[in-house]
Amino acid sequence: MKKWTSRSLKALMVTGLAVTALLPNLYLSPASAAETVTGTVNSTEAVKKLPKVQVIATGGTLAGQSTDETSFQTYRAGSLPIADLVASLPNKDQIAEVSTYQFGNSGSSAYTIEQLFDLSLKVDEALKTQDGVVVTTGTDTMEEIAYFLDLTVRSPKPVVITGSMRPWTVIGTDAPANLYNAIKLAASGKTKYFGTVLMLNDEFHAAREVTKTNSYRTDTFITPEIGALGYIDEKTIRVYRAPFRALKSATTWATPFDLSKITKKDLVKVEIAYSYQEAGAGAISGFVANGAKGIVTAGTGAGGISKAMSEERKAAIEKGVVFVTTTRTGSGSNYSSGDGIIAGDNLNAAHARILLLLCLSFSKDFDTVQNWFTTVGYGQIELPAK
């Protein structure tokens, strides 16, 4: 029997990896790869297909080109093509069969709602053939893009949105790790029926509640009061809680907001009015004059607004404008409702705007919109009666 040296064994393993590379749809464990080289593959060992994950890129800091390797805040977002970034990731062929699609290459705040309409349809199209989708965006309005996808994507397959706080080309960048872990999470299938989840800094959060809390830090995204859904620690993915949608049946999981049933012309304008000490009426009156069909108020404390704003709100309601009340505090619930006014529960103003925009794009009936806020919009878990 031939005695193998460490050098010859290493050569065999390299050969084995080369053989495996010729089979892009198959995954062989290290043991089975070695057996393949020696021609003694165990016929009882199952060959496992890798899950298919498509990365749909919209740009942002993750695709940013920095001035130099230490320009952490001086860079041009949305510069690098996603195909090149994915190609540079090591070991991705161990977790998924990854494809890419360049939807756009801009900062997140540059995208319009009409473009998000197209993005959502693209995600659903990809999920017809893919096991999961990763969407890369800038972090500035990532939570809004995530919630729009969460409310509109029809497929229950995993959708993971990610980005970075540092551009790809600086030392200590978080971009490659975030992209790799997002692909890993989507491929795992652990967030199927969760809706869209946001993944950065080894954590993943429900799109409905997550928010950006710091302009520069890599741990900027948090879910106030409730906390993250889970964590990714190398090969381990832990899910510690699930969003309320995950408890619904396959037939009731999807929201009413099927974009294939409307056109971009049906999308309405919804704005946010921020309250503060002696806040004037100009924001609300200006929004109404500019065609807003709905307005979210980011109020003080439990959602209070100034006297001038309150009087202007009454006038706007008489014109058919729908209002949603939220708090500017960053956390907490709001229960204030009334004629033409819907309580925003614990949605922040940015999330409430996305939900109200979709509601009013699908229905002009106040009772219907209010019902959607209390069912689709509220994240409370309804347990069956015993």
C-alpha positions as CSV (number, residue, x, y, z in Angstrom):
1,M,0.0,0.0,0.0
2,K,1.4,3.3,-1.0
3,K,2.4,5.6,1.8
4,W,1.1,9.2,1.3
5,T,3.3,12.1,2.3
6,S,1.7,15.4,3.6
7,R,2.7,17.0,0.3
8,S,0.9,14.3,-1.8
9,L,-2.2,14.4,0.5
10,K,-2.3,18.2,0.0
11,A,-2.1,17.7,-3.8
12,L,-4.9,15.2,-3.6
13,M,-7.1,17.7,-1.7
14,V,-6.3,20.4,-4.3
15,T,-7.3,18.0,-7.0
16,G,-10.5,17.2,-5.1
17,L,-11.4,20.8,-4.8
18,A,-10.8,21.3,-8.5
19,V,-13.2,18.4,-9.2
20,T,-15.8,19.8,-6.9
21,A,-15.5,23.2,-8.6
22,L,-16.6,21.5,-11.8
23,L,-19.9,20.6,-10.1
24,P,-21.4,24.1,-9.2
25,N,-24.8,22.6,-8.2
26,L,-23.4,20.0,-5.8
27,Y,-21.9,20.2,-2.4
28,L,-19.5,17.5,-1.1
29,S,-18.3,17.3,2.4
30,P,-14.5,17.3,2.9
31,A,-14.7,13.6,3.7
32,S,-16.7,12.8,0.5
33,A,-14.4,15.0,-1.5
34,A,-11.4,13.0,-0.4
35,E,-13.2,9.8,-1.2
36,T,-14.0,11.1,-4.7
37,V,-10.3,11.5,-5.4
38,T,-9.4,8.0,-4.3
39,G,-12.4,6.6,-6.2
40,T,-14.1,5.2,-3.1
41,V,-17.2,7.4,-2.7
42,N,-19.7,5.8,-0.4
43,S,-22.7,5.1,-2.5
44,T,-25.0,5.6,0.5
45,E,-23.8,9.2,1.1
46,A,-26.4,11.7,-0.2
47,V,-25.2,14.5,-2.4
48,K,-26.7,17.8,-1.3
49,K,-27.5,20.6,-3.7
50,L,-26.5,24.1,-2.6
51,P,-29.3,26.6,-2.2
52,K,-29.6,29.2,-4.9
53,V,-29.3,32.8,-3.7
54,Q,-29.4,35.9,-5.9
55,V,-27.9,39.2,-4.8
56,I,-29.9,42.2,-6.1
57,A,-27.8,45.3,-5.8
58,T,-28.9,48.9,-5.5
59,G,-25.6,50.5,-4.5
60,G,-24.9,52.3,-1.2
61,T,-21.8,52.4,1.0
62,L,-21.2,48.6,0.5
63,A,-20.4,49.3,-3.1
64,G,-18.5,52.5,-2.2
65,Q,-15.1,53.5,-3.6
66,S,-13.1,55.3,-1.0
67,T,-10.5,58.1,-1.7
68,D,-7.9,55.8,-0.2
69,E,-7.6,52.9,2.2
70,T,-8.2,54.9,5.3
71,S,-11.0,57.2,4.0
72,F,-13.8,55.9,6.2
73,Q,-16.2,58.7,5.5
74,T,-14.8,60.1,2.2
75,Y,-16.0,57.9,-0.6
76,R,-18.3,57.6,-3.6
77,A,-21.2,55.4,-2.7
78,G,-22.6,53.0,-5.4
79,S,-19.4,52.7,-7.5
80,L,-18.5,49.1,-7.6
81,P,-20.4,46.4,-9.5
82,I,-22.0,43.7,-7.4
83,A,-20.7,41.0,-9.7
84,D,-17.1,41.9,-8.8
85,L,-17.9,42.2,-5.1
86,V,-19.5,38.8,-4.9
87,A,-16.8,37.2,-7.0
88,S,-14.2,38.4,-4.5
89,L,-15.9,36.7,-1.5
90,P,-14.0,33.7,-0.2
91,N,-15.8,30.3,0.4
92,K,-19.1,31.4,-0.9
93,D,-19.3,28.2,-2.9
94,Q,-19.6,26.4,0.5
95,I,-22.8,28.1,1.4
96,A,-24.8,28.8,-1.8
97,E,-24.9,29.0,-5.5
98,V,-24.8,32.8,-5.9
99,S,-25.9,34.9,-8.8
100,T,-26.1,38.7,-9.1
101,Y,-28.3,41.3,-10.6
102,Q,-27.4,45.0,-10.8
103,F,-30.7,46.8,-10.2
104,G,-29.0,50.2,-9.7
105,N,-26.0,51.8,-8.1
106,S,-27.0,54.8,-6.0
107,G,-27.3,55.9,-2.4
108,S,-30.5,54.6,-0.8
109,S,-32.1,58.0,-0.4
110,A,-31.9,58.5,-4.2
111,Y,-34.5,55.9,-5.0
112,T,-38.1,56.8,-5.5
113,I,-41.2,54.9,-4.4
114,E,-41.8,54.0,-8.1
115,Q,-38.3,52.5,-8.3
116,L,-39.0,50.5,-5.1
117,F,-42.2,49.3,-6.8
118,D,-39.9,47.8,-9.6
119,L,-37.4,46.5,-7.0
120,S,-40.2,44.5,-5.2
121,L,-41.4,43.0,-8.4
122,K,-37.8,42.0,-9.3
123,V,-37.4,40.3,-5.9
124,D,-40.5,38.3,-6.5
125,E,-39.4,37.4,-10.0
126,A,-36.1,36.1,-8.7
127,L,-37.7,34.1,-6.0
128,K,-39.5,32.0,-8.6
129,T,-36.2,30.2,-9.3
130,Q,-34.1,31.2,-6.2
131,D,-34.2,29.8,-2.7
132,G,-33.5,33.3,-1.2
133,V,-32.7,36.8,-2.2
134,V,-30.2,39.3,-0.7
135,V,-30.8,43.0,-1.5
136,T,-27.9,45.4,-1.0
137,T,-28.7,49.1,-0.3
138,G,-27.3,52.1,1.4
139,T,-28.1,52.3,5.1
140,D,-29.6,55.9,5.2
141,T,-33.1,54.7,4.2
142,M,-32.5,51.0,4.4
143,E,-35.2,50.5,7.0
144,E,-37.8,52.1,4.7
145,I,-36.8,50.0,1.7
146,A,-36.8,46.9,3.9
147,Y,-40.3,47.6,5.1
148,F,-41.6,48.4,1.6
149,L,-40.3,45.0,0.5
150,D,-41.6,43.3,3.7
151,L,-45.1,44.6,2.9
152,T,-45.2,43.9,-0.9
153,V,-43.1,40.8,-1.7
154,R,-45.5,37.9,-2.3
155,S,-43.1,35.0,-1.9
156,P,-42.5,33.7,1.7
157,K,-38.9,32.7,0.8
158,P,-36.1,34.5,2.7
159,V,-35.4,38.1,1.7
160,V,-32.4,39.7,3.5
161,I,-31.4,43.3,3.1
162,T,-27.9,44.4,3.9
163,G,-25.3,47.1,3.4
164,S,-22.4,48.5,5.3
165,M,-21.2,51.5,7.3
166,R,-17.8,51.5,5.7
167,P,-17.0,51.3,2.0
168,W,-15.6,48.1,0.5
169,T,-12.2,49.6,-0.1
170,V,-11.1,50.8,3.3
171,I,-9.2,48.9,6.0
172,G,-11.5,47.4,8.6
173,T,-14.5,47.5,6.3
174,D,-17.7,45.7,7.4
175,A,-18.9,45.3,3.8
176,P,-17.6,41.9,2.8
177,A,-18.6,40.3,6.1
178,N,-22.1,41.7,5.9
179,L,-22.5,40.6,2.3
180,Y,-21.2,37.1,3.1
181,N,-23.4,36.7,6.2
182,A,-26.5,38.0,4.4
183,I,-26.0,35.3,1.7
184,K,-25.5,32.7,4.4
185,L,-28.7,33.7,6.2
186,A,-30.7,33.7,3.0
187,A,-29.3,30.3,2.1
188,S,-30.1,28.8,5.5
189,G,-33.8,29.2,5.0
190,K,-34.2,30.1,8.7
191,T,-36.1,33.3,7.9
192,K,-38.7,31.8,5.6
193,Y,-42.1,33.3,6.3
194,F,-40.4,36.0,8.4
195,G,-40.8,38.6,5.6
196,T,-37.9,40.9,4.9
197,V,-35.2,40.9,7.5
198,L,-32.3,43.4,7.8
199,M,-28.8,42.0,8.5
200,L,-25.8,44.0,9.6
201,N,-23.1,43.6,12.2
202,D,-23.8,39.8,12.6
203,E,-27.4,40.6,13.7
204,F,-30.7,40.3,11.9
205,H,-33.8,42.3,12.6
206,A,-37.5,42.4,11.5
207,A,-38.0,45.1,8.9
208,R,-41.1,46.5,10.7
209,E,-39.3,47.5,13.9
210,V,-35.6,48.0,13.0
211,T,-34.2,51.5,12.8
212,K,-30.8,53.2,12.2
213,T,-29.6,54.9,15.4
214,N,-26.1,56.2,14.6
215,S,-24.6,58.0,11.7
216,Y,-21.2,56.2,11.6
217,R,-21.0,53.2,14.0
218,T,-21.2,49.7,12.5
219,D,-23.7,48.6,15.2
220,T,-26.1,51.4,14.1
221,F,-29.2,49.2,13.5
222,I,-31.3,48.2,16.5
223,T,-34.8,47.2,17.3
224,P,-35.9,49.4,20.2
225,E,-37.3,47.6,23.2
226,I,-38.0,44.3,21.4
227,G,-34.5,43.4,20.2
228,A,-32.9,41.5,17.3
229,L,-34.4,38.3,15.8
230,G,-31.1,36.5,16.0
231,Y,-27.4,36.4,15.4
232,I,-24.8,34.9,13.0
233,D,-21.6,33.6,14.6
234,E,-19.6,32.0,11.9
235,K,-21.3,28.7,11.0
236,T,-24.0,29.1,13.7
237,I,-27.2,31.0,13.0
238,R,-29.4,31.5,16.1
239,V,-33.0,32.6,15.8
240,Y,-34.3,33.8,19.2
241,R,-37.6,35.2,18.3
242,A,-39.9,35.4,15.3
243,P,-42.0,38.3,13.9
244,F,-45.8,37.9,14.1
245,R,-46.1,37.1,10.4
246,A,-44.1,33.9,10.9
247,L,-47.0,32.4,12.9
248,K,-49.5,32.9,10.0
249,S,-50.5,30.1,7.7
250,A,-49.3,29.9,4.1
251,T,-52.7,31.1,2.9
252,T,-52.9,34.2,5.1
253,W,-49.2,35.1,5.2
254,A,-49.2,37.6,2.3
255,T,-50.3,41.2,2.8
256,P,-53.1,42.8,0.7
257,F,-50.5,44.9,-1.1
258,D,-50.0,42.9,-4.3
259,L,-48.2,45.3,-6.6
260,S,-49.3,43.3,-9.7
261,K,-52.8,44.6,-9.0
262,I,-52.0,48.3,-9.3
263,T,-49.9,50.5,-11.4
264,K,-47.3,53.2,-10.5
265,K,-49.9,55.8,-11.2
266,D,-51.9,54.5,-8.2
267,L,-49.0,55.3,-5.8
268,V,-50.0,58.3,-3.6
269,K,-48.0,61.0,-1.9
270,V,-47.6,60.6,1.9
271,E,-45.5,63.0,4.0
272,I,-44.2,63.3,7.6
273,A,-44.8,66.4,9.8
274,Y,-42.5,66.7,12.8
275,S,-43.7,68.4,15.9
276,Y,-41.7,70.5,18.3
277,Q,-42.1,73.5,20.7
278,E,-44.5,75.9,19.0
279,A,-44.4,74.1,15.7
280,G,-46.2,76.0,13.0
281,A,-48.9,74.9,10.7
282,G,-46.9,75.4,7.5
283,A,-45.6,71.8,7.1
284,I,-49.1,70.3,7.1
285,S,-50.6,73.1,4.9
286,G,-47.7,72.9,2.5
287,F,-47.9,69.1,2.2
288,V,-51.7,69.3,1.5
289,A,-51.2,72.0,-1.1
290,N,-48.5,69.8,-2.8
291,G,-50.9,66.9,-3.1
292,A,-50.3,64.7,-0.1
293,K,-53.2,62.2,0.5
294,G,-51.8,61.1,3.8
295,I,-49.6,62.7,6.6
296,V,-47.8,61.0,9.4
297,T,-47.2,63.2,12.5
298,A,-44.0,62.5,14.5
299,G,-45.3,63.9,17.8
300,T,-43.8,64.7,21.1
301,G,-44.2,62.2,23.9
302,A,-47.1,59.9,23.2
303,G,-47.7,61.6,19.9
304,G,-48.8,65.1,20.8
305,I,-48.6,68.0,18.2
306,S,-48.7,71.7,18.7
307,K,-51.9,73.7,18.7
308,A,-51.2,75.2,15.3
309,M,-50.5,71.8,13.8
310,S,-53.7,70.4,15.4
311,E,-55.9,73.1,13.9
312,E,-54.3,72.6,10.5
313,R,-54.8,68.9,10.8
314,K,-58.5,69.4,11.3
315,A,-58.7,71.4,8.1
316,A,-56.8,68.8,6.2
317,I,-59.0,66.0,7.4
318,E,-62.0,67.9,6.1
319,K,-60.3,67.8,2.7
320,G,-60.0,64.0,2.9
321,V,-56.3,63.7,4.0
322,V,-55.7,60.8,6.3
323,F,-53.4,61.1,9.3
324,V,-51.3,58.6,11.4
325,T,-49.9,59.5,14.8
326,T,-46.5,58.4,15.9
327,T,-43.9,59.5,18.5
328,R,-40.6,61.2,17.8
329,T,-39.1,59.7,20.9
330,G,-37.6,56.7,19.2
331,S,-39.6,54.0,21.0
332,G,-43.0,53.4,22.6
333,S,-46.5,53.0,21.3
334,N,-49.2,55.4,20.2
335,Y,-52.9,54.9,20.6
336,S,-54.3,58.3,19.6
337,S,-57.0,58.0,17.0
338,G,-60.2,59.8,15.9
339,D,-62.0,61.1,12.8
340,G,-59.5,60.9,10.0
341,I,-56.7,59.9,12.5
342,I,-55.2,56.4,12.8
343,A,-53.0,55.3,15.7
344,G,-49.5,54.2,14.6
345,D,-48.9,51.8,17.5
346,N,-45.1,51.4,17.9
347,L,-44.3,52.1,14.2
348,N,-41.8,54.9,13.9
349,A,-42.7,57.8,11.5
350,A,-40.7,56.5,8.6
351,H,-42.3,53.0,8.8
352,A,-45.8,54.4,9.3
353,R,-45.3,56.5,6.2
354,I,-44.5,53.4,4.1
355,L,-47.5,51.5,5.4
356,L,-49.9,54.5,5.0
357,L,-48.6,55.1,1.4
358,L,-49.4,51.5,0.5
359,C,-52.7,51.5,2.2
360,L,-53.9,54.6,0.4
361,S,-52.5,53.3,-2.9
362,F,-54.8,50.3,-2.6
363,S,-57.9,51.9,-1.0
364,K,-59.4,55.3,-0.4
365,D,-61.8,54.0,2.2
366,F,-60.8,55.2,5.7
367,D,-62.2,52.2,7.5
368,T,-60.3,49.8,5.2
369,V,-57.1,51.7,5.8
370,Q,-57.6,51.7,9.5
371,N,-58.3,48.0,9.5
372,W,-55.0,47.3,7.6
373,F,-53.1,49.3,10.2
374,T,-54.6,47.2,13.0
375,T,-54.0,43.9,11.3
376,V,-51.1,44.1,8.8
377,G,-49.5,47.0,10.5
378,Y,-49.5,46.0,14.2
379,G,-47.0,43.5,15.2
380,Q,-48.8,42.0,18.2
381,I,-49.1,38.2,18.3
382,E,-52.7,36.8,18.5
383,L,-52.7,33.5,20.3
384,P,-55.6,31.1,19.7
385,A,-58.2,30.8,22.5
386,K,-58.0,27.6,24.5
